[in-house]
Amino acid sequence: MRILFPLALALLSPPTALAQSSAQLNEHQRYSACMERIATEAVEAYEDALAWKYDGGGWPAEHCQARALIAVGDPHTGASLLESIASLERPGLLMQERLDMWLEAGTTWLEIEDFEAAERSFAVALALVELSPHAMLGHAKAYLGLEQFPAAETAASNLIEIYPDNASARAVRAEARLNLGTLDQAMEDILVAIEQQPDVVEHYVLRGRISEAVRRSDAD
């Protein structure tokens, strides 16, 4: 998993350091086991996380609890819990881990089409790490879902400027430009996206929609 527990042992005596190291290793193993269990036994993983939380498991237990909640069909509570964990600086919780949780929350909001919540989550993620490609893409998708097409185009363009090989950003910008009526630019974007990701069916569907919009425009 992504979470690594820092072992700040330099100032400890050897026996204390050994005990601390062993305890942290056990916590990391428990965290990994809890997360892995979600894939096959989400309810049991949730119960494990809850018990661990009340046993002083801290944010790792809460993180597993949040992910399990999403897996068992309660994405609103799970995403909200992810935001709650990531919003505070906690012992052992690194900036990258906070960013990952905001991204997980934003992705969950996107999946259940709560685009306002998604936009907020990705905005916070960008405040933590300004050039995170995942946060930039999520932000663009959230704007697209909100039908804020100029903002979606701008957000996708900012990502493409830094990461020109990001085919998903090209597709988002193509969708935004289709809705803005700039069809030639939309077609250019989706053709690049197809070249970069030829196995993504959604790109071809979007190309068909753009072609149909061009046909109707030429007929008028």
C-alpha positions as CSV (number, residue, x, y, z in Angstrom):
1,M,0.0,0.0,0.0
2,R,1.0,3.6,-0.3
3,I,1.0,4.3,3.5
4,L,4.4,4.0,5.1
5,F,4.8,4.5,8.9
6,P,7.9,6.7,9.6
7,L,10.3,5.1,12.1
8,A,11.7,8.0,14.1
9,L,13.9,5.9,16.2
10,A,17.3,7.7,16.2
11,L,16.9,9.1,19.7
12,L,15.5,6.0,21.4
13,S,17.4,3.5,23.4
14,P,17.9,0.2,21.6
15,P,15.2,-1.8,23.6
16,T,12.7,1.0,23.2
17,A,13.5,1.4,19.6
18,L,13.0,-2.3,19.0
19,A,9.6,-2.3,20.7
20,Q,8.6,0.8,18.8
21,S,9.7,-0.7,15.5
22,S,7.8,-4.0,16.2
23,A,4.6,-2.1,17.1
24,Q,4.7,0.0,14.0
25,L,5.3,-3.0,11.9
26,N,2.3,-4.7,13.4
27,E,0.2,-1.6,12.8
28,H,1.3,-1.5,9.1
29,Q,0.5,-5.2,8.7
30,R,-2.9,-4.7,10.2
31,Y,-3.5,-1.7,7.9
32,S,-2.4,-3.7,4.9
33,A,-4.6,-6.7,5.8
34,C,-7.6,-4.5,6.4
35,M,-7.3,-2.8,3.1
36,E,-6.7,-6.0,1.2
37,R,-9.7,-7.6,2.8
38,I,-12.0,-4.9,1.4
39,A,-11.8,-6.5,-2.1
40,T,-13.3,-9.8,-1.0
41,E,-14.9,-9.2,2.4
42,A,-15.9,-5.6,2.6
43,V,-18.4,-6.0,5.5
44,E,-15.9,-7.9,7.6
45,A,-13.2,-5.3,6.7
46,Y,-15.5,-2.6,7.9
47,E,-16.1,-4.4,11.2
48,D,-12.3,-4.9,11.6
49,A,-11.6,-1.3,10.9
50,L,-14.3,-0.1,13.4
51,A,-13.0,-2.4,16.1
52,W,-9.4,-1.2,15.4
53,K,-10.5,2.4,15.4
54,Y,-12.0,2.0,18.9
55,D,-8.8,0.2,20.0
56,G,-6.8,3.3,19.1
57,G,-6.1,2.6,15.5
58,G,-6.1,6.3,14.5
59,W,-6.2,7.5,11.0
60,P,-5.1,4.2,9.4
61,A,-8.2,2.4,10.9
62,E,-10.4,5.3,9.8
63,H,-9.0,5.1,6.3
64,C,-9.8,1.4,6.0
65,Q,-13.2,2.2,7.5
66,A,-13.9,4.8,4.8
67,R,-12.8,2.6,2.0
68,A,-14.9,-0.3,3.3
69,L,-17.9,2.0,3.5
70,I,-17.5,2.9,-0.1
71,A,-17.2,-0.8,-1.0
72,V,-20.3,-1.8,0.9
73,G,-22.4,0.8,-0.9
74,D,-22.3,3.9,1.3
75,P,-20.1,6.2,-0.8
76,H,-21.4,9.4,0.7
77,T,-20.3,8.5,4.2
78,G,-17.1,6.9,3.0
79,A,-16.1,10.0,0.9
80,S,-17.0,12.3,3.8
81,L,-14.9,10.3,6.2
82,L,-12.0,10.5,3.7
83,E,-12.3,14.2,3.7
84,S,-12.4,14.4,7.4
85,I,-9.3,12.3,7.8
86,A,-7.4,14.3,5.2
87,S,-8.4,17.7,6.4
88,L,-6.3,17.6,9.5
89,E,-2.6,17.1,10.1
90,R,-2.2,14.0,12.1
91,P,0.9,12.2,13.5
92,G,2.4,10.0,10.9
93,L,0.0,11.2,8.1
94,L,2.2,12.6,5.3
95,M,1.2,15.2,2.8
96,Q,1.2,12.6,0.0
97,E,-1.2,10.5,2.0
98,R,-3.5,13.4,2.6
99,L,-3.4,14.2,-1.1
100,D,-4.3,10.6,-1.9
101,M,-7.3,10.7,0.4
102,W,-8.6,13.9,-1.2
103,L,-8.2,12.2,-4.6
104,E,-10.0,9.1,-3.4
105,A,-12.9,11.3,-2.0
106,G,-13.1,13.3,-5.3
107,T,-13.1,10.2,-7.4
108,T,-15.9,8.7,-5.3
109,W,-17.9,11.9,-5.6
110,L,-17.4,11.7,-9.4
111,E,-18.6,8.1,-9.5
112,I,-21.9,9.0,-7.8
113,E,-22.2,12.2,-9.8
114,D,-22.0,14.6,-6.9
115,F,-20.0,17.0,-9.0
116,E,-20.1,19.9,-6.6
117,A,-18.5,17.8,-3.8
118,A,-16.0,16.4,-6.4
119,E,-15.0,19.9,-7.4
120,R,-14.4,20.9,-3.8
121,S,-12.4,17.8,-3.0
122,F,-10.1,18.2,-6.1
123,A,-9.8,21.9,-5.3
124,V,-8.4,21.1,-1.9
125,A,-6.1,18.5,-3.5
126,L,-4.7,21.1,-5.8
127,A,-4.2,23.4,-2.9
128,L,-2.0,20.7,-1.3
129,V,-0.1,19.8,-4.5
130,E,-0.7,22.4,-7.3
131,L,0.5,20.3,-10.2
132,S,-1.0,16.9,-9.3
133,P,-2.1,15.5,-12.6
134,H,-4.8,13.3,-10.9
135,A,-6.2,16.4,-9.1
136,M,-6.1,18.5,-12.2
137,L,-7.9,15.9,-14.3
138,G,-10.5,15.3,-11.5
139,H,-11.1,19.0,-11.3
140,A,-11.7,19.2,-15.0
141,K,-14.1,16.3,-14.9
142,A,-16.0,17.9,-12.1
143,Y,-16.4,21.1,-14.0
144,L,-17.6,19.0,-17.0
145,G,-20.2,17.3,-14.8
146,L,-21.4,20.7,-13.5
147,E,-21.7,21.8,-17.2
148,Q,-19.3,24.6,-16.5
149,F,-17.7,24.0,-19.9
150,P,-15.4,27.0,-20.1
151,A,-13.9,26.1,-16.7
152,A,-13.6,22.4,-17.8
153,E,-11.8,23.5,-21.0
154,T,-9.4,25.7,-19.0
155,A,-8.7,23.1,-16.4
156,A,-8.0,20.4,-19.1
157,S,-5.8,22.8,-21.0
158,N,-3.7,23.6,-18.0
159,L,-3.2,19.8,-17.5
160,I,-2.3,19.3,-21.2
161,E,0.2,22.1,-21.2
162,I,2.1,20.3,-18.5
163,Y,1.3,16.7,-19.4
164,P,0.7,16.7,-23.2
165,D,0.4,12.9,-23.3
166,N,-2.6,12.8,-20.9
167,A,-5.2,11.3,-23.2
168,S,-8.0,11.6,-20.6
169,A,-7.4,15.3,-20.4
170,R,-7.7,15.5,-24.2
171,A,-11.0,13.7,-24.0
172,V,-12.3,16.0,-21.3
173,R,-11.3,19.0,-23.3
174,A,-12.9,17.5,-26.4
175,E,-16.2,17.0,-24.5
176,A,-16.0,20.6,-23.2
177,R,-15.3,22.0,-26.7
178,L,-18.1,19.9,-28.2
179,N,-20.5,21.6,-25.8
180,L,-19.0,25.0,-26.4
181,G,-19.5,24.5,-30.2
182,T,-15.8,24.6,-31.1
183,L,-16.1,21.5,-33.1
184,D,-12.9,21.5,-35.1
185,Q,-10.9,21.9,-31.9
186,A,-13.0,19.2,-30.3
187,M,-12.2,16.8,-33.1
188,E,-8.5,17.6,-33.0
189,D,-8.5,16.8,-29.3
190,I,-10.3,13.5,-29.6
191,L,-8.2,12.3,-32.5
192,V,-5.1,12.9,-30.4
193,A,-6.7,11.1,-27.5
194,I,-7.4,8.1,-29.7
195,E,-3.8,8.1,-31.0
196,Q,-2.6,8.1,-27.4
197,Q,-5.1,5.6,-26.1
198,P,-6.4,3.5,-29.0
199,D,-8.0,0.9,-26.8
200,V,-10.4,3.2,-24.9
201,V,-13.9,2.7,-26.4
202,E,-15.2,5.9,-24.9
203,H,-12.9,8.0,-27.1
204,Y,-14.5,6.5,-30.3
205,V,-18.0,7.2,-28.9
206,L,-17.1,10.8,-28.3
207,R,-15.5,11.0,-31.8
208,G,-18.9,9.8,-33.2
209,R,-20.8,12.5,-31.2
210,I,-18.4,15.2,-32.5
211,S,-18.8,13.9,-36.1
212,E,-22.6,14.0,-35.7
213,A,-22.4,17.6,-34.4
214,V,-20.2,18.6,-37.3
215,R,-22.7,16.9,-39.8
216,R,-25.6,18.8,-38.3
217,S,-23.7,22.0,-38.3
218,D,-22.8,21.6,-42.0
219,A,-26.4,20.8,-42.8
220,D,-27.7,24.1,-41.2
